[in-house]
Amino acid sequence: MKIDDKFVELILHDFTLNKKQCEILGFSFPLEDNWDDLVIGKEISTADTNLLILLKGKLALKTQEQIVKNYKTLSNFRKPKTTNSQTKESTDDKNVEQKDMLGISIYCDGACSGNPGKAGSGIAVYSKGNKPVLYHGDYVEKGTNNIAELNALYKAMLICKESNPTEQITIFSDSKYSIDCITTWAYGWKAKGWKKKGGEIKNLELIKGAHELYETIKNRITIKHVKGHAGIEGNELADRMAVHTIKSKSENYETFTYDTICDVLNLTSY
C-alpha cells in the first residue's frame, strides 16, 4: 500500500513512532524533524502495514521485538505447505542475490554509535561467485545513521561507475531513506531548487552529490531495498564493515582482509 496522512495518524502514538516502527519505515530513531514529509507516498508491504499498526504505542523495546517475532511466527504458520519439488524450485531469499553468476551484487550499510555519534560505512561486493570483497571507510566523528547510509550508497555507486559498463550490477541497501532520497525524492526537490515544504532538507549536500552520480549510471544499475539484520549474508557483511569503520576510524575506504566469512560475521554488530 501507499502511505497517506490517514495511515500516519493511525500508527502514531503521542505524535511519534517507536523504534521498531522506525526500522520498518527505514528511519533512524528517534525520528528526525522532517520524517513525516518523507514518509507520505512511500510504498510498503502488507506485512509491514500490519506490523506498523500492531506496534502502535509506547512499548518497551522487548515488547516491540516480541510483537515482531509473534507476527513472523503467525505468518509462517499460515503459509501453505510445499512439496519437496516446490521447495527445490523455490528461491532462497537470503542468498540468491550474491549467488547470481551473471553480474555483480553490492551490499552497502551504515552504522552509528549514538545517532548522532561516531558513524561509518561498509561494503560487500559479490562478483561471479568469487569470494566477496569487503571495504570499510567514510568514518565520521559526529554523524548519524542516515549520513552513514548515504555515504555507503554513494560508495557503492562509485564502484559501479568504475566497473565494466557491460556488467549487470545490483546494489542492495537496508536504508529506505537513502534509496528514496537519491532515486525518488531528489527529483522533486531539485525541481523546486532543492527545497521542500516544511523546512530544510537534511544531508542535502550528500543527497545532491549522490543523486548526480546516480543520474550518470542509473541505466545500468538496479538499487533494491533489503531487510536489515535478517540473516542476509551480504547485508550482514556490510554491517560488520560499517561497525569496523567506527572502531578503526578509517576515513578512506580500505579493503578488509579475512580468511572465512564466518570470521567476519563473528565481528561486532550494532
C-alpha positions in Angstrom: 0.0 0.0 0.0 1.0 3.6 -0.3 1.2 5.6 2.9 -1.1 8.6 3.3 -1.9 11.1 6.0 -4.7 8.9 7.4 -2.4 5.9 7.8 0.2 8.0 9.5 -2.4 9.2 12.1 -3.4 5.5 12.6 0.1 4.4 13.6 1.2 7.4 15.7 1.2 7.4 19.5 1.7 10.8 21.1 2.7 12.2 17.7 5.7 9.8 17.3 6.7 6.3 16.4 8.6 3.7 18.4 11.9 2.1 17.5 10.6 -0.9 15.6 8.2 1.2 13.6 11.1 3.4 12.6 13.1 0.4 11.5 10.2 -0.8 9.3 10.0 2.6 7.6 13.8 2.9 7.2 14.1 5.9 9.5 16.6 6.5 12.4 15.3 6.5 16.0 14.4 8.9 17.5 12.6 10.5 14.5 14.1 13.5 12.7 12.0 16.6 12.2 11.1 16.1 8.6 10.2 12.4 8.7 6.5 13.0 8.1 7.3 14.7 4.8 9.4 11.8 3.7 7.0 9.0 4.6 4.0 10.2 2.6 3.7 8.3 -0.7 6.1 5.5 0.4 5.1 2.0 -0.8 5.1 -0.7 2.0 4.2 -4.3 2.0 1.1 -5.8 3.6 3.2 -7.4 6.3 4.8 -4.0 7.2 1.4 -2.4 7.2 0.1 -4.9 9.7 3.2 -4.6 11.9 3.1 -0.8 12.0 -0.4 -1.0 13.3 0.3 -3.8 15.8 3.4 -1.9 17.1 1.5 1.3 17.9 2.0 2.6 21.4 4.6 3.5 24.0 6.0 -0.1 24.2 9.2 -1.4 25.8 11.8 -2.5 23.2 11.5 -6.1 24.3 7.7 -5.9 23.8 8.2 -4.5 20.3 10.6 -7.3 19.4 8.2 -9.9 20.7 5.3 -8.5 18.6 7.5 -8.7 15.5 8.6 -12.2 16.4 5.0 -13.3 17.1 3.8 -11.8 13.8 6.5 -13.7 11.8 5.6 -16.9 13.6 1.9 -16.4 12.7 2.8 -15.6 9.1 4.9 -18.8 8.8 2.1 -20.8 10.4 -0.3 -19.6 7.8 1.9 -20.3 4.8 0.7 -23.3 2.7 2.9 -26.4 3.0 5.1 -27.0 -0.1 6.1 -30.3 -1.6 9.7 -31.3 -2.0 9.7 -30.3 -5.6 8.3 -26.9 -4.8 10.9 -26.4 -2.1 13.6 -27.3 -4.5 12.4 -24.8 -7.1 11.8 -22.0 -4.6 14.4 -19.2 -4.3 16.4 -18.7 -1.1 15.8 -15.0 -0.5 18.8 -14.8 1.8 21.4 -15.8 -0.7 20.0 -15.5 -4.3 21.5 -12.1 -5.0 25.1 -12.9 -4.1 24.9 -16.2 -6.0 23.9 -14.5 -9.2 26.6 -15.6 -11.7 25.6 -13.1 -14.4 26.6 -9.9 -12.7 27.8 -8.0 -9.6 25.9 -7.6 -6.4 27.0 -4.8 -4.0 25.7 -4.6 -0.4 26.1 -1.3 1.4 25.3 -0.4 5.0 25.9 2.3 7.6 26.3 2.3 11.3 26.3 4.9 14.0 27.2 4.7 17.7 24.8 7.0 19.4 22.9 8.5 16.5 24.1 11.2 16.5 27.6 9.9 17.2 30.5 8.2 15.6 29.5 6.8 12.2 30.9 4.6 9.5 30.1 2.7 6.3 30.7 -0.7 4.9 30.6 -2.5 1.5 30.4 -6.2 0.4 30.9 -6.9 -3.3 30.0 -10.2 -4.9 31.2 -10.9 -8.4 30.6 -14.1 -10.4 30.8 -16.5 -7.5 34.1 -15.2 -6.2 34.9 -14.6 -2.5 33.2 -11.3 -1.6 35.4 -8.2 -1.4 34.9 -6.2 1.7 35.5 -2.4 2.3 35.3 -0.2 5.3 35.5 3.6 5.4 33.8 7.0 5.5 34.4 7.4 9.2 32.5 10.5 10.6 33.3 11.7 14.1 29.9 13.4 14.5 27.4 11.7 12.2 24.1 10.0 12.1 22.8 6.7 10.8 21.3 8.4 7.8 24.7 10.0 6.9 26.4 6.7 7.2 23.8 5.0 4.9 24.0 7.8 2.3 27.8 7.5 2.3 27.7 3.8 1.9 25.2 4.0 -1.1 27.4 6.7 -2.7 30.5 4.5 -2.4 28.5 1.5 -3.9 27.6 3.7 -6.9 31.2 4.8 -7.3 32.2 1.1 -7.5 29.5 0.7 -10.2 30.8 3.7 -12.2 34.3 2.4 -12.2 33.3 -1.1 -13.2 32.9 -2.6 -16.7 30.0 -0.8 -18.3 28.7 -4.1 -19.7 28.3 -5.6 -16.2 24.9 -6.2 -14.7 25.0 -4.6 -11.3 22.6 -4.6 -8.4 23.0 -2.6 -5.2 21.3 -3.7 -2.0 20.7 -1.3 0.9 18.7 -1.7 4.0 18.0 2.1 4.2 14.8 3.0 2.5 15.6 6.6 3.4 18.8 6.7 1.4 17.3 4.9 -1.6 14.3 7.1 -1.7 16.3 10.3 -1.2 18.6 9.5 -4.2 16.2 7.7 -6.6 12.8 9.4 -5.9 12.6 12.4 -3.7 15.6 14.2 -5.2 13.7 14.8 -8.5 11.0 16.8 -6.7 13.4 18.7 -4.5 15.6 19.5 -7.5 12.7 20.8 -9.5 12.0 23.2 -6.6 15.5 24.5 -6.3 16.5 21.9 -3.7 13.8 23.0 -1.3 10.9 21.2 0.2 7.7 22.1 2.0 8.1 22.2 5.8 11.7 23.0 6.2 15.3 22.2 5.3 16.4 19.0 3.5 18.7 17.3 5.9 22.0 15.9 4.5 21.4 18.0 1.4 24.9 18.1 0.0 25.3 14.3 0.4 22.0 13.8 -1.4 22.8 16.2 -4.2 26.2 14.5 -4.9 24.8 11.0 -4.7 21.8 11.9 -6.9 24.1 13.5 -9.5 26.2 10.3 -9.6 23.0 8.1 -9.8 21.9 10.1 -12.8 25.0 9.1 -14.7 24.7 5.4 -14.1 21.0 4.7 -13.4 20.5 3.0 -16.8 22.9 0.2 -16.0 22.3 -0.5 -12.3 19.4 -1.6 -10.1 19.0 -0.4 -6.5 17.0 -2.7 -4.2 15.9 -2.5 -0.6 16.8 -5.4 1.6 15.7 -6.0 5.2 18.5 -5.3 7.7 19.6 -7.8 10.4 17.6 -10.6 8.7 20.4 -13.0 8.2 21.1 -12.0 4.6 24.8 -12.6 4.2 25.8 -9.6 2.1 23.9 -7.2 4.3 25.4 -8.8 7.4 29.0 -8.5 6.0 28.4 -4.8 5.1 27.1 -4.2 8.6 30.2 -5.7 10.2 32.4 -3.5 7.9 30.4 -0.3 8.9 30.9 -1.1 12.6 34.6 -1.9 11.9 35.0 1.6 10.4 33.9 3.1 13.7 36.4 1.0 15.6 39.3 1.6 13.2 38.3 5.3 12.4 39.2 4.7 8.7 38.2 7.8 6.7 39.3 6.4 3.4 38.0 3.1 2.2 40.2 0.2 2.8 40.0 -3.5 1.8 39.3 -5.8 4.8 41.4 -9.0 4.7 39.8 -12.1 6.1 40.0 -15.9 6.0 36.4 -17.1 6.2 33.0 -15.4 6.0 32.2 -16.8 9.5 35.2 -14.9 10.9 33.7 -11.6 9.6 30.2 -12.5 10.8 31.6 -13.0 14.3 32.7 -9.4 14.4 30.7 -6.8 16.4 27.3 -5.7 15.1 25.1 -2.9 16.3 
